[in-house]
Amino acid sequence: MNLSPKVLKILLLVVVVGFGVGFYLQDLKHEESTTHAWKANRYNLDRFNKIMEYNHKMNSSNWRVMQDSIDQQLDTLMILRFRKEVDSLSQEQLQVRSDQQEVQASFGPR
């Protein structure tokens, strides 16, 4: 295949323009993700500062309230995780597990 210098110049121009457009689009996406990351970090930093402020205010009288709050949040997280795991199981798997439990219960000590 014999390419003339004019065709090679056009191909080179298309490749250079393609790289330029690719870099520009990549820069736009990078700027967008950086903006979102800064917003998320600012939100997390605000939460961290509130926790640290509350921690400095904490004393022996309000420790029980905070401990109860932490326990409630952990209970909620455990319940949500359990629900997520149960929801991920299909009905068929649940039926097999309940059948296995019935069989194991029937072989209990006598």
Secondary structure, DSSP 8 states (H G I E B T S, - for coil): ----HHHHHHHHHHHHHHHHHHHHHHHHHHHHHHHHHHHHHHHHHHHHHHHHHHHHH--TTTHHHHHHHHHHHHHHHHHHHHHHHHHHS-HHHHHHHHHHHHHHHHT---
